[in-house]
């Protein structure tokens, strides 16, 4: 039996979603070398990873805090063509920034397409001491369920509610395609660890708007096919 999408197009939802998810925010604006110094240093030294693709540029942020030196690495793909163009490593302990050909983070990969996908599908969060961001696995689970899927503009938003507090949103997702450009957003408000709710210092693991990145495009195309098959 085909599943039915639970659709709600309530004006209040659209207003809240647009103001909360797309409003001005430190992490959803292009990242400059100066802004790199402002990224958070977690008190528990968990690592974090962030994929951002806005217009023609894609960036990856690696917060690497479990090694001998803390590093916030900014890997830049200027043309969103899976080519590494610039790398900045910021060392918060001494305040220095280095421009490198290869990041000193243990999480760095020369294959930037693979690194992008590791963030999108959540592999990098599952396999390392990091904040456990809700990723593609959770999004696909919600699509398979066929619930809490909301048409929004040219795409869809999907909410993941707290099983213990059914009106509280733990994480939310958005994907769309318009004029051969792609949006893909993964936002984790909190996740559960034993009896605690853990709020990540960066609530977005993926923030892509008007992107032409081929990795983002492939994922969104697959999601659009999947969501349209759910009835």
ChimeraX commands (.cxc) that place a marker at each C-alpha (Angstrom):
marker #1 position 0.00,0.00,0.00 radius 0.5
marker #1 position 1.37,3.38,-0.92 radius 0.5
marker #1 position 1.99,5.75,1.93 radius 0.5
marker #1 position 0.27,9.09,2.14 radius 0.5
marker #1 position 2.21,12.26,2.69 radius 0.5
marker #1 position 0.85,14.20,5.61 radius 0.5
marker #1 position 0.68,17.67,4.10 radius 0.5
marker #1 position 0.04,20.84,6.08 radius 0.5
marker #1 position 0.25,24.17,4.36 radius 0.5
marker #1 position -0.54,26.34,7.34 radius 0.5
marker #1 position 0.44,29.99,7.07 radius 0.5
marker #1 position 1.96,29.99,10.54 radius 0.5
marker #1 position 4.21,27.05,9.66 radius 0.5
marker #1 position 5.47,28.78,6.53 radius 0.5
marker #1 position 6.23,31.92,8.48 radius 0.5
marker #1 position 8.05,30.11,11.27 radius 0.5
marker #1 position 9.97,27.89,8.87 radius 0.5
marker #1 position 11.10,30.76,6.67 radius 0.5
marker #1 position 12.11,33.03,9.53 radius 0.5
marker #1 position 13.88,30.36,11.58 radius 0.5
marker #1 position 15.55,28.34,8.85 radius 0.5
marker #1 position 16.43,31.02,6.32 radius 0.5
marker #1 position 16.91,34.14,8.46 radius 0.5
marker #1 position 20.29,35.83,8.73 radius 0.5
marker #1 position 22.66,33.61,10.66 radius 0.5
marker #1 position 26.41,33.35,11.18 radius 0.5
marker #1 position 26.61,29.88,9.64 radius 0.5
marker #1 position 24.45,30.50,6.58 radius 0.5
marker #1 position 26.43,33.40,5.17 radius 0.5
marker #1 position 29.66,33.02,3.14 radius 0.5
marker #1 position 32.67,32.19,5.30 radius 0.5
marker #1 position 35.60,34.61,5.26 radius 0.5
marker #1 position 39.09,34.02,6.76 radius 0.5
marker #1 position 38.16,36.50,9.48 radius 0.5
marker #1 position 34.96,34.65,10.28 radius 0.5
marker #1 position 36.94,31.43,10.65 radius 0.5
marker #1 position 38.29,32.77,13.95 radius 0.5
marker #1 position 34.75,33.08,15.27 radius 0.5
marker #1 position 33.82,29.44,14.95 radius 0.5
marker #1 position 33.05,27.86,18.34 radius 0.5
marker #1 position 35.48,25.73,20.35 radius 0.5
marker #1 position 33.38,23.12,22.20 radius 0.5
marker #1 position 34.09,22.71,25.90 radius 0.5
marker #1 position 33.91,18.92,25.54 radius 0.5
marker #1 position 36.25,19.02,22.48 radius 0.5
marker #1 position 33.89,17.08,20.26 radius 0.5
marker #1 position 34.61,17.56,16.59 radius 0.5
marker #1 position 32.16,19.10,14.14 radius 0.5
marker #1 position 31.85,19.25,10.36 radius 0.5
marker #1 position 29.93,21.66,8.18 radius 0.5
marker #1 position 29.25,21.73,4.43 radius 0.5
marker #1 position 28.20,25.05,2.95 radius 0.5
marker #1 position 27.52,25.73,-0.74 radius 0.5
marker #1 position 26.17,29.14,-1.71 radius 0.5
marker #1 position 25.85,30.17,-5.35 radius 0.5
marker #1 position 29.12,29.18,-7.10 radius 0.5
marker #1 position 31.31,28.44,-4.06 radius 0.5
marker #1 position 31.43,25.45,-1.75 radius 0.5
marker #1 position 33.15,25.34,1.64 radius 0.5
marker #1 position 33.84,22.63,4.18 radius 0.5
marker #1 position 34.57,23.46,7.80 radius 0.5
marker #1 position 36.34,20.89,9.95 radius 0.5
marker #1 position 36.43,21.52,13.68 radius 0.5
marker #1 position 39.21,19.16,14.79 radius 0.5
marker #1 position 39.68,19.32,18.55 radius 0.5
marker #1 position 40.80,15.84,19.64 radius 0.5
marker #1 position 44.41,16.02,18.46 radius 0.5
marker #1 position 47.48,17.62,20.00 radius 0.5
marker #1 position 46.51,20.94,18.38 radius 0.5
marker #1 position 43.02,22.31,17.95 radius 0.5
marker #1 position 42.34,23.18,14.31 radius 0.5
marker #1 position 39.46,24.86,12.53 radius 0.5
marker #1 position 40.03,24.12,8.86 radius 0.5
marker #1 position 38.32,25.87,5.96 radius 0.5
marker #1 position 38.49,24.00,2.64 radius 0.5
marker #1 position 37.30,26.03,-0.34 radius 0.5
marker #1 position 36.02,24.80,-3.69 radius 0.5
marker #1 position 35.64,28.11,-5.51 radius 0.5
marker #1 position 33.88,26.78,-8.61 radius 0.5
marker #1 position 31.92,24.01,-6.90 radius 0.5
marker #1 position 33.60,21.58,-9.28 radius 0.5
marker #1 position 35.11,19.18,-6.71 radius 0.5
marker #1 position 38.48,20.92,-6.89 radius 0.5
marker #1 position 40.24,22.23,-3.79 radius 0.5
marker #1 position 41.28,25.83,-4.46 radius 0.5
marker #1 position 42.26,27.15,-1.01 radius 0.5
marker #1 position 42.76,25.82,2.50 radius 0.5
marker #1 position 42.99,27.84,5.69 radius 0.5
marker #1 position 43.92,26.20,8.99 radius 0.5
marker #1 position 43.17,28.30,12.06 radius 0.5
marker #1 position 44.82,27.36,15.37 radius 0.5
marker #1 position 42.73,28.81,18.19 radius 0.5
marker #1 position 45.34,28.10,20.89 radius 0.5
marker #1 position 47.83,30.56,19.38 radius 0.5
marker #1 position 45.52,32.57,17.12 radius 0.5
marker #1 position 47.50,31.82,13.96 radius 0.5
marker #1 position 46.08,31.06,10.53 radius 0.5
marker #1 position 48.02,29.16,7.87 radius 0.5
marker #1 position 47.30,29.02,4.15 radius 0.5
marker #1 position 48.10,25.47,3.03 radius 0.5
marker #1 position 47.89,23.05,0.13 radius 0.5
marker #1 position 46.76,20.30,2.50 radius 0.5
marker #1 position 45.01,20.71,5.84 radius 0.5
marker #1 position 46.75,19.36,8.93 radius 0.5
marker #1 position 43.47,17.97,10.25 radius 0.5
marker #1 position 43.36,14.17,10.44 radius 0.5
marker #1 position 39.90,14.37,8.85 radius 0.5
marker #1 position 41.12,16.04,5.67 radius 0.5
marker #1 position 40.74,14.16,2.37 radius 0.5
marker #1 position 42.18,15.10,-1.00 radius 0.5
marker #1 position 39.01,13.70,-2.54 radius 0.5
marker #1 position 36.76,16.62,-1.68 radius 0.5
marker #1 position 33.72,14.97,-3.29 radius 0.5
marker #1 position 34.06,12.07,-0.85 radius 0.5
marker #1 position 34.42,14.46,2.07 radius 0.5
marker #1 position 31.28,16.33,1.01 radius 0.5
marker #1 position 29.34,13.07,0.83 radius 0.5
marker #1 position 30.69,11.90,4.20 radius 0.5
marker #1 position 29.08,15.00,5.75 radius 0.5
marker #1 position 25.80,14.69,3.85 radius 0.5
marker #1 position 25.24,11.00,4.57 radius 0.5
marker #1 position 26.47,11.34,8.16 radius 0.5
marker #1 position 29.33,8.86,7.94 radius 0.5
marker #1 position 31.81,11.33,9.38 radius 0.5
marker #1 position 29.60,11.93,12.42 radius 0.5
marker #1 position 28.95,8.25,13.07 radius 0.5
marker #1 position 32.59,7.18,12.88 radius 0.5
marker #1 position 34.27,9.92,14.92 radius 0.5
marker #1 position 34.07,11.65,18.28 radius 0.5
marker #1 position 31.76,14.38,17.11 radius 0.5
marker #1 position 28.32,15.86,17.48 radius 0.5
marker #1 position 25.89,13.30,16.06 radius 0.5
marker #1 position 24.09,15.39,13.49 radius 0.5
marker #1 position 20.93,14.09,11.86 radius 0.5
marker #1 position 21.82,13.39,8.26 radius 0.5
marker #1 position 20.69,11.66,5.08 radius 0.5
marker #1 position 19.87,8.43,6.90 radius 0.5
marker #1 position 17.25,10.20,9.04 radius 0.5
marker #1 position 15.88,12.12,6.06 radius 0.5
marker #1 position 15.45,8.91,4.04 radius 0.5
marker #1 position 13.78,7.28,7.05 radius 0.5
marker #1 position 11.21,10.09,7.15 radius 0.5
marker #1 position 10.62,9.84,3.41 radius 0.5
marker #1 position 10.11,6.09,3.72 radius 0.5
marker #1 position 7.58,6.75,6.49 radius 0.5
marker #1 position 5.80,9.31,4.34 radius 0.5
marker #1 position 5.04,11.57,7.28 radius 0.5
marker #1 position 5.85,15.15,8.29 radius 0.5
marker #1 position 6.68,16.13,4.70 radius 0.5
marker #1 position 5.70,19.69,3.85 radius 0.5
marker #1 position 5.77,21.21,0.34 radius 0.5
marker #1 position 7.55,24.55,0.54 radius 0.5
marker #1 position 8.26,26.73,-2.50 radius 0.5
marker #1 position 9.98,24.60,-5.12 radius 0.5
marker #1 position 10.90,21.88,-2.64 radius 0.5
marker #1 position 10.06,20.07,0.55 radius 0.5
marker #1 position 10.76,20.46,4.23 radius 0.5
marker #1 position 10.79,17.45,6.51 radius 0.5
marker #1 position 10.62,17.51,10.28 radius 0.5
marker #1 position 11.86,14.95,12.77 radius 0.5
marker #1 position 10.00,15.22,16.06 radius 0.5
marker #1 position 11.20,14.14,19.49 radius 0.5
marker #1 position 9.49,10.81,20.32 radius 0.5
marker #1 position 9.35,11.87,23.98 radius 0.5
marker #1 position 7.98,15.34,23.19 radius 0.5
marker #1 position 5.93,14.93,20.00 radius 0.5
marker #1 position 5.47,18.66,19.39 radius 0.5
marker #1 position 9.19,19.44,19.66 radius 0.5
marker #1 position 11.36,19.43,16.55 radius 0.5
marker #1 position 14.70,17.67,16.99 radius 0.5
marker #1 position 15.85,18.21,13.43 radius 0.5
marker #1 position 14.59,19.47,10.09 radius 0.5
marker #1 position 15.56,19.17,6.47 radius 0.5
marker #1 position 14.91,21.04,3.25 radius 0.5
marker #1 position 15.69,20.28,-0.38 radius 0.5
marker #1 position 14.67,21.85,-3.68 radius 0.5
marker #1 position 15.65,22.44,-7.29 radius 0.5
marker #1 position 15.08,25.65,-9.24 radius 0.5
marker #1 position 16.61,26.72,-12.54 radius 0.5
marker #1 position 19.20,23.91,-12.32 radius 0.5
marker #1 position 20.34,25.15,-8.90 radius 0.5
marker #1 position 19.91,23.22,-5.68 radius 0.5
marker #1 position 19.08,23.79,-2.03 radius 0.5
marker #1 position 19.93,21.21,0.62 radius 0.5
marker #1 position 19.71,22.02,4.33 radius 0.5
marker #1 position 20.20,19.74,7.36 radius 0.5
marker #1 position 19.55,21.33,10.75 radius 0.5
marker #1 position 19.87,19.53,14.09 radius 0.5
marker #1 position 18.36,21.42,17.02 radius 0.5
marker #1 position 19.43,18.71,19.47 radius 0.5
marker #1 position 19.91,14.97,19.75 radius 0.5
marker #1 position 19.66,12.56,22.64 radius 0.5
marker #1 position 22.58,10.96,24.44 radius 0.5
marker #1 position 21.41,8.68,27.22 radius 0.5
marker #1 position 19.13,10.97,29.28 radius 0.5
marker #1 position 20.55,14.23,28.01 radius 0.5
marker #1 position 19.64,16.50,25.12 radius 0.5
marker #1 position 22.81,17.62,23.33 radius 0.5
marker #1 position 22.75,20.88,21.39 radius 0.5
marker #1 position 25.51,21.08,18.77 radius 0.5
marker #1 position 27.47,24.36,18.63 radius 0.5
marker #1 position 26.66,24.57,14.90 radius 0.5
marker #1 position 23.06,23.57,14.29 radius 0.5
marker #1 position 23.60,23.12,10.56 radius 0.5
marker #1 position 25.67,20.26,9.19 radius 0.5
marker #1 position 24.65,21.10,5.61 radius 0.5
marker #1 position 23.62,24.50,4.31 radius 0.5
marker #1 position 23.42,24.78,0.51 radius 0.5
marker #1 position 21.48,27.54,-1.26 radius 0.5
marker #1 position 21.35,28.13,-5.02 radius 0.5
marker #1 position 24.20,25.62,-5.32 radius 0.5
marker #1 position 25.61,24.11,-8.48 radius 0.5
marker #1 position 27.81,21.65,-6.60 radius 0.5
marker #1 position 27.63,18.23,-8.34 radius 0.5
marker #1 position 27.53,16.25,-5.09 radius 0.5
marker #1 position 24.67,18.37,-3.77 radius 0.5
marker #1 position 22.88,18.15,-7.13 radius 0.5
marker #1 position 23.05,14.34,-7.21 radius 0.5
marker #1 position 21.68,14.02,-3.68 radius 0.5
marker #1 position 18.82,16.45,-4.30 radius 0.5
marker #1 position 17.87,14.81,-7.59 radius 0.5
marker #1 position 17.64,11.44,-5.82 radius 0.5
marker #1 position 15.57,12.95,-2.99 radius 0.5
marker #1 position 13.15,14.57,-5.43 radius 0.5
marker #1 position 12.58,11.24,-7.17 radius 0.5
marker #1 position 12.01,9.54,-3.84 radius 0.5
marker #1 position 9.60,12.12,-2.40 radius 0.5
marker #1 position 7.51,12.13,-5.57 radius 0.5
marker #1 position 7.11,8.34,-5.33 radius 0.5
marker #1 position 5.58,8.61,-1.84 radius 0.5
marker #1 position 1.80,8.86,-2.01 radius 0.5
marker link #1:1,2 radius 0.2
marker link #1:2,3 radius 0.2
marker link #1:3,4 radius 0.2
marker link #1:4,5 radius 0.2
marker link #1:5,6 radius 0.2
marker link #1:6,7 radius 0.2
marker link #1:7,8 radius 0.2
marker link #1:8,9 radius 0.2
marker link #1:9,10 radius 0.2
marker link #1:10,11 radius 0.2
marker link #1:11,12 radius 0.2
marker link #1:12,13 radius 0.2
marker link #1:13,14 radius 0.2
marker link #1:14,15 radius 0.2
marker link #1:15,16 radius 0.2
marker link #1:16,17 radius 0.2
marker link #1:17,18 radius 0.2
marker link #1:18,19 radius 0.2
marker link #1:19,20 radius 0.2
marker link #1:20,21 radius 0.2
marker link #1:21,22 radius 0.2
marker link #1:22,23 radius 0.2
marker link #1:23,24 radius 0.2
marker link #1:24,25 radius 0.2
marker link #1:25,26 radius 0.2
marker link #1:26,27 radius 0.2
marker link #1:27,28 radius 0.2
marker link #1:28,29 radius 0.2
marker link #1:29,30 radius 0.2
marker link #1:30,31 radius 0.2
marker link #1:31,32 radius 0.2
marker link #1:32,33 radius 0.2
marker link #1:33,34 radius 0.2
marker link #1:34,35 radius 0.2
marker link #1:35,36 radius 0.2
marker link #1:36,37 radius 0.2
marker link #1:37,38 radius 0.2
marker link #1:38,39 radius 0.2
marker link #1:39,40 radius 0.2
marker link #1:40,41 radius 0.2
marker link #1:41,42 radius 0.2
marker link #1:42,43 radius 0.2
marker link #1:43,44 radius 0.2
marker link #1:44,45 radius 0.2
marker link #1:45,46 radius 0.2
marker link #1:46,47 radius 0.2
marker link #1:47,48 radius 0.2
marker link #1:48,49 radius 0.2
marker link #1:49,50 radius 0.2
marker link #1:50,51 radius 0.2
marker link #1:51,52 radius 0.2
marker link #1:52,53 radius 0.2
marker link #1:53,54 radius 0.2
marker link #1:54,55 radius 0.2
marker link #1:55,56 radius 0.2
marker link #1:56,57 radius 0.2
marker link #1:57,58 radius 0.2
marker link #1:58,59 radius 0.2
marker link #1:59,60 radius 0.2
marker link #1:60,61 radius 0.2
marker link #1:61,62 radius 0.2
marker link #1:62,63 radius 0.2
marker link #1:63,64 radius 0.2
marker link #1:64,65 radius 0.2
marker link #1:65,66 radius 0.2
marker link #1:66,67 radius 0.2
marker link #1:67,68 radius 0.2
marker link #1:68,69 radius 0.2
marker link #1:69,70 radius 0.2
marker link #1:70,71 radius 0.2
marker link #1:71,72 radius 0.2
marker link #1:72,73 radius 0.2
marker link #1:73,74 radius 0.2
marker link #1:74,75 radius 0.2
marker link #1:75,76 radius 0.2
marker link #1:76,77 radius 0.2
marker link #1:77,78 radius 0.2
marker link #1:78,79 radius 0.2
marker link #1:79,80 radius 0.2
marker link #1:80,81 radius 0.2
marker link #1:81,82 radius 0.2
marker link #1:82,83 radius 0.2
marker link #1:83,84 radius 0.2
marker link #1:84,85 radius 0.2
marker link #1:85,86 radius 0.2
marker link #1:86,87 radius 0.2
marker link #1:87,88 radius 0.2
marker link #1:88,89 radius 0.2
marker link #1:89,90 radius 0.2
marker link #1:90,91 radius 0.2
marker link #1:91,92 radius 0.2
marker link #1:92,93 radius 0.2
marker link #1:93,94 radius 0.2
marker link #1:94,95 radius 0.2
marker link #1:95,96 radius 0.2
marker link #1:96,97 radius 0.2
marker link #1:97,98 radius 0.2
marker link #1:98,99 radius 0.2
marker link #1:99,100 radius 0.2
marker link #1:100,101 radius 0.2
marker link #1:101,102 radius 0.2
marker link #1:102,103 radius 0.2
marker link #1:103,104 radius 0.2
marker link #1:104,105 radius 0.2
marker link #1:105,106 radius 0.2
marker link #1:106,107 radius 0.2
marker link #1:107,108 radius 0.2
marker link #1:108,109 radius 0.2
marker link #1:109,110 radius 0.2
marker link #1:110,111 radius 0.2
marker link #1:111,112 radius 0.2
marker link #1:112,113 radius 0.2
marker link #1:113,114 radius 0.2
marker link #1:114,115 radius 0.2
marker link #1:115,116 radius 0.2
marker link #1:116,117 radius 0.2
marker link #1:117,118 radius 0.2
marker link #1:118,119 radius 0.2
marker link #1:119,120 radius 0.2
marker link #1:120,121 radius 0.2
marker link #1:121,122 radius 0.2
marker link #1:122,123 radius 0.2
marker link #1:123,124 radius 0.2
marker link #1:124,125 radius 0.2
marker link #1:125,126 radius 0.2
marker link #1:126,127 radius 0.2
marker link #1:127,128 radius 0.2
marker link #1:128,129 radius 0.2
marker link #1:129,130 radius 0.2
marker link #1:130,131 radius 0.2
marker link #1:131,132 radius 0.2
marker link #1:132,133 radius 0.2
marker link #1:133,134 radius 0.2
marker link #1:134,135 radius 0.2
marker link #1:135,136 radius 0.2
marker link #1:136,137 radius 0.2
marker link #1:137,138 radius 0.2
marker link #1:138,139 radius 0.2
marker link #1:139,140 radius 0.2
marker link #1:140,141 radius 0.2
marker link #1:141,142 radius 0.2
marker link #1:142,143 radius 0.2
marker link #1:143,144 radius 0.2
marker link #1:144,145 radius 0.2
marker link #1:145,146 radius 0.2
marker link #1:146,147 radius 0.2
marker link #1:147,148 radius 0.2
marker link #1:148,149 radius 0.2
marker link #1:149,150 radius 0.2
marker link #1:150,151 radius 0.2
marker link #1:151,152 radius 0.2
marker link #1:152,153 radius 0.2
marker link #1:153,154 radius 0.2
marker link #1:154,155 radius 0.2
marker link #1:155,156 radius 0.2
marker link #1:156,157 radius 0.2
marker link #1:157,158 radius 0.2
marker link #1:158,159 radius 0.2
marker link #1:159,160 radius 0.2
marker link #1:160,161 radius 0.2
marker link #1:161,162 radius 0.2
marker link #1:162,163 radius 0.2
marker link #1:163,164 radius 0.2
marker link #1:164,165 radius 0.2
marker link #1:165,166 radius 0.2
marker link #1:166,167 radius 0.2
marker link #1:167,168 radius 0.2
marker link #1:168,169 radius 0.2
marker link #1:169,170 radius 0.2
marker link #1:170,171 radius 0.2
marker link #1:171,172 radius 0.2
marker link #1:172,173 radius 0.2
marker link #1:173,174 radius 0.2
marker link #1:174,175 radius 0.2
marker link #1:175,176 radius 0.2
marker link #1:176,177 radius 0.2
marker link #1:177,178 radius 0.2
marker link #1:178,179 radius 0.2
marker link #1:179,180 radius 0.2
marker link #1:180,181 radius 0.2
marker link #1:181,182 radius 0.2
marker link #1:182,183 radius 0.2
marker link #1:183,184 radius 0.2
marker link #1:184,185 radius 0.2
marker link #1:185,186 radius 0.2
marker link #1:186,187 radius 0.2
marker link #1:187,188 radius 0.2
marker link #1:188,189 radius 0.2
marker link #1:189,190 radius 0.2
marker link #1:190,191 radius 0.2
marker link #1:191,192 radius 0.2
marker link #1:192,193 radius 0.2
marker link #1:193,194 radius 0.2
marker link #1:194,195 radius 0.2
marker link #1:195,196 radius 0.2
marker link #1:196,197 radius 0.2
marker link #1:197,198 radius 0.2
marker link #1:198,199 radius 0.2
marker link #1:199,200 radius 0.2
marker link #1:200,201 radius 0.2
marker link #1:201,202 radius 0.2
marker link #1:202,203 radius 0.2
marker link #1:203,204 radius 0.2
marker link #1:204,205 radius 0.2
marker link #1:205,206 radius 0.2
marker link #1:206,207 radius 0.2
marker link #1:207,208 radius 0.2
marker link #1:208,209 radius 0.2
marker link #1:209,210 radius 0.2
marker link #1:210,211 radius 0.2
marker link #1:211,212 radius 0.2
marker link #1:212,213 radius 0.2
marker link #1:213,214 radius 0.2
marker link #1:214,215 radius 0.2
marker link #1:215,216 radius 0.2
marker link #1:216,217 radius 0.2
marker link #1:217,218 radius 0.2
marker link #1:218,219 radius 0.2
marker link #1:219,220 radius 0.2
marker link #1:220,221 radius 0.2
marker link #1:221,222 radius 0.2
marker link #1:222,223 radius 0.2
marker link #1:223,224 radius 0.2
marker link #1:224,225 radius 0.2
marker link #1:225,226 radius 0.2
marker link #1:226,227 radius 0.2
marker link #1:227,228 radius 0.2
marker link #1:228,229 radius 0.2
marker link #1:229,230 radius 0.2
marker link #1:230,231 radius 0.2
view
